[in-house]
Amino acid sequence: MPTAKAAPKPRTRETEAEADDAVSLQQILGGLDSLSVGELRQIATAAEAKIRDKSEGEKRALKEEMERRAADLGISIRELFDEPGQPARRGRGKAARKPEGSGVAPKYKGPDGELWSGRGRMPKWLQVAQAEGKSKDDFLIRG
């Protein structure tokens, strides 16, 4: 079954502007090759600032449009986004910070002052001492 080809877009001011923008962008990107790293960083910094400014402007415009449209319907923005009968949700707070370390008191003390709680993998110094015939109890912290 033959498929119909999409008709080409008629040339309008908007499509011509889009084509001009594409050419301009290609020219800009092509010109970057001749710049130094420092110049590229300056451009990147300026572009990031421009992105922030435009984003803020677009957010503001969107918010104003939504408020206007909600007002036309006789509702508030909060009513628009909150479920009826449901309290507004709040984000999760930051988790409480755990204190550093395991909190388990050391049970064994090595010959050079190394400490081990008796949990987890046996430290190398204790493995060596046991290979030399010493007992784990020889390193037990008493008291």
trRosetta pair geometry for C-beta under 8 A, 3 or more apart (Angstrom, degrees):
i j d omega theta_ij theta_ji phi_ij phi_ji
9 12 7.9 -80 155 6 101 94
9 15 5.5 167 124 -103 129 151
10 15 7.6 166 94 10 46 150
11 15 5.6 -126 -138 78 49 126
11 16 6.1 61 -173 -56 94 95
12 15 5.0 92 45 12 74 96
12 16 6.9 -136 92 -2 37 90
13 16 5.7 -60 -147 41 29 112
13 17 6.1 32 153 -23 66 107
14 17 5.6 -53 -147 35 30 111
14 18 6.4 32 152 -20 64 103
15 18 5.5 -47 -147 34 36 114
15 19 6.4 38 152 -20 64 103
16 19 5.6 -52 -149 36 33 112
16 20 6.3 35 151 -19 65 105
17 20 5.5 -51 -146 37 33 113
17 21 6.3 37 152 -22 65 104
18 21 5.6 -52 -148 34 31 113
18 22 6.5 33 152 -21 64 103
19 22 5.7 -51 -150 33 32 112
19 23 6.6 31 152 -16 64 104
20 23 5.8 -55 -150 37 33 110
20 24 6.2 33 152 -20 66 107
21 24 5.6 -55 -145 38 31 112
21 25 6.2 32 155 -20 66 106
22 25 5.8 -53 -146 35 29 111
22 26 6.5 30 153 -18 62 105
23 26 5.7 -55 -150 36 32 111
23 27 6.4 33 152 -20 65 105
24 27 5.6 -54 -150 35 32 112
24 28 6.4 33 152 -20 66 104
25 28 5.6 -51 -147 35 33 112
25 29 6.2 28 156 -15 66 107
26 29 5.9 -55 -143 41 30 108
26 30 6.1 32 156 -20 64 109
27 30 5.7 -56 -146 38 28 112
27 31 6.4 28 155 -21 63 108
28 31 5.8 -61 -153 35 29 111
28 32 7.1 43 149 -37 61 95
29 32 5.8 -37 -160 5 38 118
30 33 6.7 -36 -179 3 45 111
31 34 6.3 -53 -171 30 56 106
31 35 7.4 58 140 -29 73 104
32 35 5.6 -55 -160 21 49 118
32 40 6.5 74 -164 -107 99 101
32 43 7.6 -133 -117 73 101 166
35 39 4.1 -122 -173 91 108 128
35 40 5.2 136 109 -56 123 80
35 43 7.3 23 155 -12 169 136
36 39 4.7 96 53 8 76 102
36 40 7.0 -137 97 -5 41 87
37 40 5.6 -55 -148 37 32 113
37 41 6.4 35 152 -21 65 103
38 41 5.7 -52 -150 33 32 111
38 42 6.6 33 151 -20 64 102
39 42 5.6 -50 -151 33 35 113
39 43 6.5 36 150 -18 65 103
40 43 5.6 -53 -151 36 34 112
40 44 6.3 36 151 -21 66 105
41 44 5.5 -51 -145 36 34 113
41 45 6.3 35 154 -20 66 104
42 45 5.8 -53 -148 35 30 111
42 46 6.3 27 154 -15 64 107
43 46 5.8 -57 -147 40 30 109
43 47 6.1 32 153 -21 66 108
44 47 5.6 -54 -144 37 29 112
44 48 6.3 32 155 -21 64 104
45 48 5.8 -52 -148 34 29 111
45 49 6.6 29 153 -17 63 105
46 49 5.7 -54 -150 36 33 112
46 50 6.3 33 151 -20 66 106
47 50 5.6 -54 -147 37 33 112
47 51 6.3 38 152 -23 66 103
48 51 5.6 -49 -147 33 32 114
48 52 6.6 35 153 -19 64 102
49 52 5.8 -51 -151 34 33 112
49 53 6.4 31 152 -18 65 106
50 53 5.7 -54 -147 38 32 112
50 54 6.2 27 157 -14 67 108
51 54 6.0 -58 -143 42 27 105
51 55 6.0 30 157 -22 64 110
52 55 5.8 -57 -145 36 26 111
52 56 6.4 25 158 -18 63 106
53 56 6.0 -58 -151 35 27 109
53 57 6.4 25 153 -16 63 109
54 57 5.6 -56 -148 39 33 113
54 58 6.1 30 156 -17 68 107
55 58 5.9 -57 -145 40 29 107
55 59 6.2 32 155 -21 65 106
56 59 5.7 -52 -145 35 30 112
56 60 6.3 32 155 -20 64 106
57 60 5.7 -54 -149 35 29 112
57 61 6.3 27 154 -17 64 107
58 61 5.6 -52 -144 38 33 111
58 62 6.2 35 155 -20 66 105
59 62 5.8 -56 -148 37 29 111
59 63 6.2 30 154 -20 65 107
60 63 5.8 -55 -148 35 29 111
60 64 6.3 27 155 -17 64 107
61 64 5.8 -55 -147 38 30 110
61 65 6.3 30 154 -19 65 107
62 65 5.7 -55 -147 37 30 110
62 66 6.2 28 156 -18 66 107
63 66 5.9 -56 -147 38 29 109
63 67 6.3 29 155 -18 65 107
64 67 5.8 -54 -146 37 30 111
64 68 6.3 31 154 -20 64 107
65 68 5.7 -56 -148 37 30 112
65 69 6.2 24 156 -15 66 108
66 69 5.9 -56 -143 40 30 107
66 70 6.1 30 157 -19 65 107
66 77 6.2 69 129 -110 110 108
66 80 7.6 -162 176 82 106 167
67 70 5.8 -55 -144 38 28 110
67 71 6.2 30 155 -21 63 107
67 77 5.9 -43 -96 -54 72 117
68 71 5.7 -56 -149 36 28 111
68 72 6.5 34 150 -23 63 102
69 72 5.4 -46 -151 29 35 116
69 73 6.8 26 151 -10 63 104
70 73 5.8 -62 -155 43 35 106
70 75 5.1 -88 -174 82 88 79
70 76 6.2 49 147 -166 133 14
70 77 5.4 -159 1 -71 172 57
70 79 7.6 142 -166 60 121 98
70 80 5.4 -87 -112 -46 124 136
71 74 7.3 44 -173 -78 35 26
71 75 7.9 -125 -82 56 25 43
75 79 4.4 -117 -175 82 106 134
75 80 5.8 125 119 -58 125 83
76 79 4.8 101 54 5 76 100
76 80 7.1 -132 100 -9 45 88
77 80 5.4 -54 -154 30 35 119
77 81 6.6 8 160 0 68 108
78 81 6.6 -73 -149 46 27 92
78 82 5.6 8 167 -6 70 120
78 88 7.3 -56 -158 -82 102 129
79 82 6.4 -60 -121 45 23 98
82 86 6.4 -163 176 76 85 90
82 88 5.4 -66 -107 -88 121 79
83 86 3.8 29 75 27 107 131
86 89 7.9 -9 146 -45 113 84
99 103 6.5 89 78 -72 119 107
102 117 6.7 -69 71 -32 139 166
102 119 7.4 -144 143 66 166 142
104 117 4.4 63 110 -150 118 144
104 119 6.2 35 97 5 167 136
105 117 6.9 130 87 -125 33 91
106 109 6.7 79 137 -71 129 77
106 115 3.7 -55 -123 -176 154 114
106 116 6.3 92 -150 57 93 23
106 117 5.5 -92 -111 -82 46 58
106 141 6.3 78 111 -7 89 150
107 116 6.8 -54 55 99 79 68
107 117 5.6 72 2 -168 95 35
107 118 4.0 -6 47 -26 144 118
107 140 6.8 -36 159 -138 78 69
107 141 6.1 -156 -175 28 28 101
108 115 7.2 144 82 -159 56 48
108 116 4.5 -14 63 61 106 98
108 117 7.9 -85 24 -12 82 5
108 118 6.2 120 -10 -66 104 81
108 126 6.7 34 138 -89 152 134
108 136 6.9 -66 -104 -176 140 83
108 139 4.4 45 -163 120 98 107
108 140 6.1 -48 -101 -95 73 39
108 141 6.5 -156 -98 -16 17 87
109 113 6.7 -27 -172 -141 99 35
109 114 7.1 149 -162 76 50 47
109 115 5.8 -19 -105 -101 68 66
109 116 7.9 -169 -75 22 27 74
109 139 5.9 -160 59 -178 49 85
109 141 5.2 86 -16 -73 107 98
110 113 6.7 -25 70 52 81 18
110 114 3.5 10 30 52 131 97
110 115 7.4 -118 6 -55 87 25
110 116 7.2 76 -39 -10 98 105
110 123 7.0 -81 -64 95 133 142
110 125 4.3 34 -137 115 139 149
110 126 6.8 -106 -95 -56 100 78
110 129 7.8 -159 -136 -31 84 140
110 139 6.3 6 -90 -146 40 134
111 114 7.9 11 43 22 49 95
111 125 6.8 -150 24 -177 89 125
111 129 7.5 159 -25 -82 113 125
112 125 7.2 -125 26 -121 101 152
114 123 6.4 -166 141 145 138 164
114 125 5.6 129 49 25 149 154
116 122 7.6 44 -169 -146 156 51
116 123 5.1 -132 -81 -8 134 123
116 126 6.6 -51 10 -31 162 139
117 120 7.5 62 59 20 103 100
122 126 5.2 -109 177 83 98 123
122 127 5.6 119 115 -60 114 90
123 126 5.0 88 65 10 81 102
123 127 7.1 -144 101 -7 41 89
124 127 5.5 -55 -147 36 36 114
124 128 6.3 36 156 -20 69 104
125 128 5.9 -52 -149 35 30 111
125 129 6.4 31 152 -19 63 107
126 129 5.5 -50 -143 37 35 113
126 130 6.3 35 156 -18 66 104
126 136 6.6 42 -168 -116 118 82
126 139 6.5 -112 -109 35 99 162
127 130 5.9 -56 -149 37 28 108
127 131 6.4 31 151 -21 63 107
128 131 5.6 -56 -151 35 32 113
128 132 6.5 27 151 -16 65 106
129 132 5.7 -59 -152 38 33 109
129 134 4.3 -52 166 57 91 130
129 138 7.3 -143 162 71 132 127
129 139 7.0 83 104 -41 167 130
130 133 7.7 108 -175 -30 33 6
130 134 6.1 -91 -85 68 37 72
130 135 7.5 57 -111 -117 79 21
130 136 6.7 4 -82 -59 113 76
134 138 4.9 -80 -178 34 103 152
134 139 7.7 74 142 -30 126 98
135 138 4.9 121 64 -18 76 95
136 139 6.4 -68 -171 40 44 101
136 140 7.3 70 134 -53 69 89
137 140 5.0 -18 -155 -17 52 124
